[in-house]
């Protein structure tokens, strides 16, 4: 991934944002790519060392459609973020801020005992509604198409 990112030519006209799948990421990789002046966003597994330890402890106490996050590196340039949807989604990013939100059409999640009240209040009898979600989630869902295509190619070709 680093070789691919370092081959991108940065100029004042172009700035790159790279979206990475959670199978290929580490905090060191994100910092190395950031040092090339390329912004990065990735989903991550919560058990990797790159994810902030304080968030690992809080992850079971987040309400539906809520966000928590903090700096994941000593310089404060990598954001570690958790968003609670039907399950917890974890991100590392050098692009986004914790408070940013977009209004997006969101499909009704499956209810569980912990989130059923919140989901019923927002969706009532509707299957889709426009709700504020974190910008990081909206952007990742929009730009991850390339990540999905890469995963598809990896399934076709063995390396």
Beta strands, then each sheet from edge to edge (+ up, - down):
strand 1: 17-20
strand 2: 39-43
strand 3: 67-71
strand 4: 79-84
strand 5: 88-93
strand 6: 101-107
strand 7: 128-134
sheet 1: 1+ 2+ 5- 4+ 3-
sheet 2: 6+ 7-
end
